[in-house]
Structures are given as structure tokens and as C-alpha cells.
Amino acid sequence: MNLVADLLCLLACLTAVTCDRVYVHPFNLFSFNKSTCEELESLVQEGKETFVPVSIESKTTAAYEDDLNVKDKLEAPSLSVPGRQKLSYLKHFVYILGARFYSVLREARQGQNVLLSPTSLYGSLVSFYLGASNQTAADLQRLLGFVPPSGEPDCTSRVDGHKVLSSLRMIESLIKSMDEELLFSKMLCLFSAPGVPLYQLFVQDLLPSTDALYVRAVDFTNPSEAAKQINAFMEAKSKGQTKCLLTDIDPSAELLFAVDVRLTVNIEQASRLKEPQEFWVDSNMKVLVPMLSVTGTFKYKADASGTFSVVEVPISKTTLLVLLQPINGSDLAQVESELPLQSSAWLQQLSPREIRLRLPELTIEGSSDLQELLADMKLPALLGKGADLSKISNISLTVGKVINKAFLKLTGDGTDQPEDTTEQKENVVFLDVTLNKPFLLAVLEEKSRAMLFLGRVTNPLHGV
């Protein structure tokens, strides 16, 4: 697997379709420029101040934990041309890495529901990139998809992680800015071993990337007690929404990183069918599940191979739901094995159709450890014990788990609808699309088409 070659090909394709008169290499949209490079040395000196996090058992709020919900009120963002360019390029890097992580989870959790957030996982890696130096920083930059066009190892060949996090946050701002039918939240927690100093600048750099940030000290040498404390802390801070984040902890760890991303959407104009409907988990097993019905002009395609179809549905003012289901007797395992997920072609070239769609009402969540995903991708050392994370702490850190939890809930408007009373337009034939067997789903931000969630539903009743 030649990731560098794949990314260079992707950049070439992106360049070919760019219609701007002035050519700007995508790398240069995110890299340090010469004037910024001249300021870096002074910034390094300013970043030497450290603090020791308070204990997770402390009842007082630490001074370094700012309430972002007060100072980060998100208004309708206006994107400049460079801003749109950044999102256009970044969404491809997010998708490629998210698809790779999904492929790993798909193999590890065969027959199970899977859910991950490509933007969240990507953001976690960018966070560690901000804390990395030397070869670790170079390796992380390469994994994130940023290959310098010149290859010269100077300051301008490095990506500014702040710009990347800012673009990721813009995607989240676009999601939340105009939509009352949608609830989106993101919480980030850093847990360090007692007495471990962290650089203030590193923590401050993470503040704009999340709705809430908590940094606390935990004694990892008693793993069961540490897991219990962390689970209780995150449940309390999420007001009961985040439960059972951890089951085990490496007692030698000195830093644990956890992100919880949650999205709840009341699908526009979707109603619940009066009676539960059959959903075939496999050819021998079916369950009865609550189903939603929504009718309208949606984008659709049936693959040329005749093994799957794709429908794209606006589920709010700012988000799109893409659903892929097997057809003509094929099953999801077959489709997944043949679908080149590394390419986003399955999300493209859909055409408008009048569709009557029925899909399960969903509450699904997934949790993944970035350390395990990297190990499965043959990159165990990237954040391993030899990693240079000298911008996080002035001591050599051993990173434990890097947890990314994703939660997605799709509901209707709360009204019941009989199965056969959908109003039909005059002289219009509706295509009936019913998701009553395992399927893939993706949630995209509408303007940038960046992928927020990617998952597989094998049984809608096993969501949480």
C-alpha cells in the first residue's frame, strides 16, 4: 500500500479540476509561510510554560479549563475563497483516512454495527501532530495526507496544525450554525499521570477545536480504579450521555486522550410508521424495528455492477445522509469486500429521483482506540513509546489509549404515519427504497461534503 503515491495522485486530480486562475498548491494553503517561519523561534520560547493538571477527584474547576460554550458562540460562518479551497482539499484527506480506519474496524467487528467519525479521528491525529517534533511530526504529517511539493526539509515544508484544526472546526461550525433540528456536541478530555507537567501552549492550541475541554490527573497504576474514575468523570461532564468509555487501561501510561462526538437529528419531514417493520439481520434472522418514512426528490444511483444502490437525503439544513444498501440478492459483506472504500466514487454521480424512502429509526454509537487502529495499519510506533511528543510535555510521555467515541441518533418529527397514505404528485412514479437489511451510512456536512460519520448497521436494535 503506497499511501504517498495515492495522495500525490489525489492532489493531481484535485489540481486538474480546480478552476481558479491563480494556481495554489493545496499544501501551501495549510503550510507555514516564510514570514511565519521567522516567528516560530520566539513562539517556541513562549511555549515553555507548563502546568500540572489537578486531580480527577478535585471538586474545584481548574483555571485552565475555559468554558468554550460562553466564548465560542457559533454564528452562520461566511467562507472566503481560500476557506472554501481549504475545506475542498481537506475533506478528501479526512475521507481517505476515515475509510482506512473503517476498513480496519470492519474486519475486526464482522457482523456488528460499526460507527466512527472521520473528522474526529483526523482531528485527534492533528492534535498529536501539534504536540510532536522531528520524525514523529513528519510521520504524522504524512499520514494526514500533506506531502510537500518541493520535498525540501525546511520550515515551509511543514503543515501548520492550527490551520488544519481551524478548518475542521469550520466544518463543525457550518453544521451547527443554522439548524435548530440538530444537536451537535464535541467534548475532549486529556488525562495525565499525577505530577506530569503539560505545556500550557499545547492545551491552549486545543481549545478552539472542541466545545468543552477538560484536563485532569489520574493514577493509572491502579487500572480498574482509574477506568472507573474516568468513566464517572466523563458521564458527569456529559450530563449522563457518555457512559462506559473505558474497560481497561495500561498502568504504564502517562497520557490518555478521549474525544466524544455526538449528533442527534430530527429528519426533516420524516414520520414514524405506525407499526414496527421487519429488518433482516441475515437470511435466517429478522427483528421488528421502528421505521421512518420520508418522501421527496433525493439523489440516487444503482451501481453499474447491480450489487448496490445509493440514496442521498438532506436530513437537516446542514447535513446529508448517504445510505448504501445491497440489491439483487447481494449482501453487505459481499458489497464491502468489492467496494473500493479508499475512493469516494460511491458518494458521487447520483441523479435526482422521486423516492419514497423507509429506513430504521437509529440510535447507534461506536468507540475506537486510535492506538489499536494504528497498530492494525502497521504503524504501532507512531504514537508508541518512542514517539517524540516534546511539545506536549518536557518529559518523555508514554501515550495510552486514544479513544474516539461517536454517537448518532436519527429520529422523525414525532408523528405517526400510516404506511400507504403518502401523498403522490400527479403523474409521478415514486421509487420505493426500503432499508430492511444491513446497510452502510455516511453523514456529510452539506456545503463542504466533509464526512462527519461513517458506519455500518447490521442490527438497528443493537445501537447502544
Secondary structure as UniProt FT lines:
FT   HELIX           3..17
FT   HELIX           26..30
FT   HELIX           34..46
FT   TURN            47..48
FT   STRAND          50..51
FT   TURN            56..57
FT   TURN            63..64
FT   HELIX           68..71
FT   HELIX           81..108
FT   TURN            109..111
FT   STRAND          114..116
FT   HELIX           118..130
FT   HELIX           134..143
FT   TURN            144..145
FT   HELIX           155..157
FT   HELIX           161..176
FT   TURN            180..181
FT   STRAND          182..192
FT   TURN            194..195
FT   STRAND          198..199
FT   HELIX           200..206
FT   HELIX           207..209
FT   STRAND          212..217
FT   TURN            220..221
FT   HELIX           223..237
FT   TURN            238..240
FT   TURN            251..252
FT   STRAND          255..266
FT   TURN            268..269
FT   STRAND          271..273
FT   STRAND          277..282
FT   TURN            283..284
FT   STRAND          285..289
FT   STRAND          291..302
FT   TURN            304..305
FT   STRAND          308..314
FT   STRAND          319..326
FT   TURN            328..329
FT   HELIX           332..338
FT   TURN            341..342
FT   HELIX           344..347
FT   STRAND          351..360
FT   STRAND          362..369
FT   HELIX           370..376
FT   TURN            377..378
FT   TURN            380..383
FT   TURN            385..386
FT   TURN            390..392
FT   STRAND          399..411
FT   STRAND          416..417
FT   TURN            419..420
FT   TURN            426..427
FT   STRAND          431..434
FT   STRAND          439..445
FT   TURN            446..448
FT   STRAND          451..457
FT   HELIX           460..462
//
